[in-house]
Amino acid sequence: MKHDHLSKMIGGWFIGDFQPTVAQTGDFEVAVKRYKSGDREAAHHHRLAEEITVIATGRVRMCDREFGEGDIVHLDRGDSTSFEALEDTITVVVKWPSVRGDKYLD
């Protein structure tokens, strides 16, 4: 058995081809991310990876639309989005493959 804690990970990312991680793989990445109301991320896209974001709690703006608890947003390669937490929010994010440097600001 192994044990770790999300607080030791960077930005909530805990599986993928980076350090620190609890399981290193190039196949995919997984994160649990916490945002305070008003937190933002700049518009960006991935050229090689797809990304799925589940809104576990809270409300956000992505792709110029509002999403709330239970919504699942699937971004294909090349799809661009910014991110704004409209309330305190927790997301679960899966991205595949895990490709270092595959994040491009728009």
MOJO-V501860 format. One record per pair of residues at least 24 apart in sequence whose ideal C-beta (glycine too) atoms are under 10 Angstrom apart, sorted by the first residue. I is the first residue (numbers start at 1). GAP is how many residues later the second one is. D is the distance in whole Angstrom. If there is no record, write none. Layout:
BEGIN
((I | GAP | D) (I | GAP | D))
END
This chain:
BEGIN
((6 | 25 | 9) (6 | 26 | 6) (6 | 27 | 10) (6 | 28 | 9) (11 | 82 | 10) (12 | 78 | 9) (12 | 79 | 8) (12 | 80 | 9) (12 | 81 | 8) (13 | 80 | 8) (13 | 82 | 9) (13 | 85 | 9) (15 | 79 | 9) (15 | 80 | 10) (15 | 83 | 8) (16 | 78 | 10) (16 | 79 | 8) (16 | 80 | 9) (16 | 81 | 9) (16 | 82 | 4) (16 | 83 | 9) (16 | 84 | 9) (17 | 80 | 8) (17 | 81 | 4) (17 | 82 | 7) (17 | 83 | 6) (18 | 80 | 7) (18 | 82 | 7) (21 | 77 | 9) (24 | 74 | 9) (25 | 71 | 10) (25 | 72 | 9) (25 | 73 | 6) (26 | 70 | 9) (26 | 71 | 6) (26 | 72 | 5) (26 | 73 | 8) (26 | 74 | 9) (27 | 69 | 6) (27 | 70 | 6) (27 | 71 | 7) (28 | 66 | 6) (28 | 67 | 7) (28 | 68 | 4) (28 | 69 | 7) (28 | 70 | 6) (29 | 64 | 8) (29 | 65 | 7) (29 | 66 | 4) (29 | 67 | 7) (29 | 68 | 8) (29 | 69 | 4) (29 | 70 | 9) (30 | 62 | 8) (30 | 63 | 7) (30 | 64 | 5) (30 | 65 | 8) (30 | 66 | 10) (30 | 68 | 9) (31 | 60 | 8) (31 | 61 | 7) (31 | 62 | 4) (31 | 63 | 8) (31 | 64 | 8) (32 | 24 | 8) (32 | 58 | 7) (32 | 59 | 7) (32 | 60 | 6) (32 | 61 | 8) (33 | 50 | 9) (33 | 52 | 10) (33 | 56 | 8) (33 | 57 | 7) (33 | 58 | 5) (33 | 59 | 8) (33 | 60 | 6) (34 | 24 | 9) (34 | 51 | 9) (34 | 54 | 8) (34 | 55 | 7) (34 | 56 | 5) (34 | 57 | 8) (35 | 25 | 8) (35 | 48 | 8) (35 | 49 | 9) (35 | 50 | 4) (35 | 51 | 10) (35 | 52 | 9) (35 | 53 | 7) (35 | 54 | 5) (35 | 55 | 8) (35 | 56 | 7) (36 | 49 | 7) (36 | 51 | 9) (36 | 52 | 6) (36 | 53 | 8) (37 | 47 | 9) (37 | 48 | 6) (37 | 49 | 7) (37 | 50 | 5) (37 | 51 | 5) (37 | 52 | 8) (38 | 46 | 8) (38 | 47 | 7) (38 | 48 | 8) (38 | 49 | 9) (38 | 50 | 10) (39 | 44 | 8) (39 | 45 | 7) (39 | 46 | 5) (39 | 47 | 10) (39 | 49 | 9) (39 | 50 | 8) (40 | 42 | 7) (40 | 43 | 6) (40 | 44 | 5) (40 | 45 | 8) (41 | 40 | 9) (41 | 41 | 6) (41 | 42 | 4) (41 | 43 | 8) (41 | 44 | 9) (41 | 64 | 10) (42 | 40 | 6) (42 | 41 | 8) (42 | 63 | 6) (42 | 64 | 8) (43 | 37 | 6) (43 | 38 | 6) (43 | 39 | 4) (43 | 40 | 9) (43 | 61 | 10) (43 | 62 | 7) (43 | 63 | 4) (44 | 36 | 7) (44 | 37 | 8) (44 | 38 | 8) (44 | 39 | 9) (44 | 58 | 10) (44 | 59 | 5) (44 | 60 | 6) (44 | 61 | 5) (44 | 62 | 6) (45 | 30 | 8) (45 | 31 | 10) (45 | 32 | 8) (45 | 33 | 6) (45 | 34 | 6) (45 | 35 | 4) (45 | 36 | 8) (45 | 57 | 9) (45 | 58 | 8) (45 | 59 | 6) (45 | 60 | 9) (45 | 61 | 6) (46 | 29 | 8) (46 | 30 | 9) (46 | 31 | 6) (46 | 32 | 8) (46 | 33 | 8) (46 | 34 | 9) (46 | 49 | 7) (46 | 50 | 10) (46 | 51 | 10) (46 | 53 | 8) (46 | 56 | 5) (46 | 57 | 6) (46 | 58 | 7) (47 | 30 | 6) (47 | 31 | 7) (47 | 52 | 9) (47 | 54 | 10) (47 | 55 | 6) (47 | 56 | 9) (47 | 57 | 6) (48 | 29 | 6) (48 | 30 | 10) (48 | 47 | 10) (48 | 48 | 9) (48 | 49 | 7) (48 | 50 | 10) (48 | 51 | 5) (48 | 53 | 10) (48 | 54 | 5) (49 | 26 | 9) (49 | 27 | 10) (49 | 28 | 7) (49 | 46 | 5) (49 | 47 | 6) (49 | 48 | 6) (49 | 49 | 8) (49 | 50 | 6) (49 | 53 | 5) (49 | 54 | 9) (50 | 24 | 7) (50 | 25 | 6) (50 | 26 | 6) (50 | 27 | 6) (50 | 28 | 10) (50 | 29 | 8) (50 | 44 | 9) (50 | 45 | 7) (50 | 46 | 6) (50 | 47 | 9) (51 | 24 | 5) (51 | 25 | 9) (51 | 26 | 9) (51 | 28 | 8) (51 | 30 | 9) (51 | 42 | 6) (51 | 43 | 7) (51 | 44 | 4) (51 | 45 | 8) (51 | 52 | 10) (52 | 40 | 9) (52 | 41 | 7) (52 | 42 | 5) (52 | 43 | 8) (52 | 44 | 9) (53 | 28 | 9) (53 | 30 | 8) (53 | 38 | 5) (53 | 39 | 7) (53 | 40 | 5) (53 | 41 | 8) (53 | 42 | 9) (54 | 36 | 9) (54 | 37 | 6) (54 | 38 | 4) (54 | 39 | 8) (54 | 40 | 8) (55 | 30 | 10) (55 | 34 | 7) (55 | 35 | 8) (55 | 36 | 6) (55 | 37 | 9) (56 | 33 | 8) (56 | 34 | 4) (56 | 35 | 6) (56 | 36 | 6) (57 | 30 | 8) (57 | 31 | 8) (57 | 32 | 6) (57 | 33 | 5) (57 | 34 | 9) (58 | 27 | 6) (58 | 28 | 7) (58 | 29 | 4) (58 | 30 | 6) (58 | 31 | 3) (58 | 32 | 6) (58 | 33 | 8) (59 | 25 | 10) (59 | 26 | 8) (59 | 27 | 4) (59 | 28 | 5) (59 | 29 | 9) (59 | 30 | 7) (60 | 24 | 6) (60 | 25 | 6) (60 | 26 | 6) (60 | 27 | 8) (60 | 29 | 6) (60 | 31 | 7) (61 | 24 | 8) (61 | 25 | 6) (62 | 29 | 10) (67 | 24 | 10) (77 | 25 | 9) (78 | 26 | 10) (80 | 24 | 9) (80 | 25 | 10) (80 | 26 | 5) (81 | 25 | 9) (82 | 24 | 8))
END
